[in-house]
Amino acid sequence: MDNHKFTDQQISGVYRAIAERRDMRHFIDKPVPLATLEKLLQAAHQAGSVGLMQPWRFIRVTDSALRHAIHQQVETERQLTAKALGERQGDFMKLKVEGILECAELLVVALPDKREQHIFGRRTLPEMDIASAACAIQNLWLTARAEGLGMGWVSLFDPEKLAILLKMPAGSQPIAILCLGHVKEFYPRPMLELENWAKGRALKEFISENYWPD
C-alpha cells in the first residue's frame, strides 16, 4: 500500500476536475462568495514556480467603469483579430470570446516588474516566469471547477494598453483576463469544438520517445 496515495474517491475528483474544466464564456447573474474567491486565489498561490519566484499578481476588478474600459479594449482587439484571420473573419465574429460584463468576478493576472533579478531557472529560459504564472492560473481554473464555478481565460488585449489602464509599473506585464462566476451549465466539450472552429487532437500525436518524431 502506498501511504502517499490519495483515496480512490479523492483521485477521481482530481481527474474529474481536469476532464470537466472548460474555457467558459457564458455566466449567470449570481455572486461568488468572497470566502470562495479567497480559497481559489490561495490555491493559485500554491502553484509551483521556477526558483520559487512566484511571478503572479492578481488584480481584482471591482470598479464598473474599469470593467467596461477593459471590455472595450478586448472588443477592439477582437475586431483586429477578426481582420487578421482573413477568410475566417466571419466565423470568428460569430464566436463569443469573453464574458467580461457578465461574470461575477473579473481578475487580471500579471507579471510584476523587476523580474530580471530572478536568475534561478531563467538564465537560459527567461519565459519561465510566464510558465510559472500559467501554473497558478491552472490551479485557479481547476479549483473553480471543483467549486462549481466557471472560468474563462481572455487573451484578446494589447498588453501595453491594458497595463496603462491598470496603472501598472514599467516592466510589468498583464498576461490574462480571467472571467469567473456561476454558469447555467458547463459545455459538454470545448466551446471551440462545439462551434466547429477547431478540434482537439489525440494524445498519441503529441508523444514521442527519445527523439523528435519524424
Residue pairs with C-beta under 8 A, 6 or more apart in sequence:
5 11
6 14
13 146
17 142
17 143
17 145
17 146
18 142
20 145
20 186
21 141
21 142
21 145
22 145
22 150
22 186
22 187
22 190
22 191
23 151
23 152
23 153
23 190
23 191
24 99
24 150
24 151
24 152
24 179
24 183
24 186
24 187
24 191
25 96
25 97
25 98
25 99
25 152
25 179
25 191
26 96
26 99
26 102
26 150
26 183
26 184
27 99
27 102
27 103
27 104
27 150
27 179
27 181
27 182
27 183
28 102
28 181
28 182
28 183
28 184
29 102
29 104
30 104
30 181
30 182
31 104
32 104
32 105
32 149
32 180
32 181
32 182
36 147
36 149
37 60
37 105
37 180
39 143
39 147
40 140
40 143
40 144
40 147
40 149
40 180
41 58
41 140
43 139
43 140
43 143
44 56
44 58
44 136
44 137
44 139
44 140
44 143
45 54
45 56
45 136
46 139
47 56
47 132
47 135
47 136
47 138
47 139
48 132
48 135
49 55
49 56
49 132
49 133
49 135
49 136
50 118
50 120
50 121
50 122
50 128
50 129
50 131
50 132
51 118
51 119
51 120
51 121
51 122
53 115
53 118
53 120
53 121
53 122
53 129
53 132
54 132
55 111
55 112
55 115
55 118
55 129
55 130
55 132
55 133
56 109
56 110
56 111
56 132
56 133
56 136
56 137
57 109
57 110
57 111
57 112
57 172
58 107
58 108
58 109
59 107
59 108
59 109
59 110
59 166
60 105
60 106
60 107
61 67
61 70
61 106
61 107
61 108
66 165
67 100
67 101
67 106
68 101
69 165
70 100
70 106
70 108
70 157
70 162
70 165
70 177
71 98
71 100
71 101
73 157
73 158
73 161
73 162
73 165
74 97
74 98
74 100
74 154
74 156
74 157
74 177
76 158
77 156
77 157
77 158
78 93
78 97
78 98
78 156
81 92
81 156
82 89
82 92
82 93
83 89
85 92
91 197
92 197
94 195
95 191
95 192
95 195
95 197
96 191
97 154
97 156
98 152
98 154
98 156
98 177
98 179
99 152
99 179
99 181
100 106
100 154
100 177
100 179
102 179
102 181
103 152
103 179
103 180
103 181
104 180
104 181
104 182
105 179
105 180
105 181
106 177
106 178
106 179
106 180
107 177
107 178
107 180
108 162
108 166
108 174
108 176
108 177
108 178
109 133
109 136
109 137
109 174
109 175
109 176
109 177
109 178
110 163
110 166
110 168
110 172
110 173
110 174
110 175
111 129
111 130
111 133
111 172
111 173
111 174
111 175
112 169
112 171
112 172
113 168
113 169
113 170
113 171
113 172
114 171
115 122
115 129
115 171
118 129
121 128
122 128
122 129
130 175
133 175
133 176
134 175
137 153
137 176
137 178
140 151
140 178
140 180
141 151
141 153
144 150
144 151
144 180
145 151
145 186
148 182
149 180
149 181
149 182
149 183
150 180
150 181
150 182
150 183
150 186
151 178
151 179
151 180
152 178
152 179
153 176
153 177
153 178
154 176
154 177
154 178
154 179
155 175
155 176
155 177
157 174
157 177
159 173
159 174
159 175
162 174
162 177
163 172
163 173
163 174
166 174
168 174
187 194
188 194
190 200
192 198
193 199
193 200
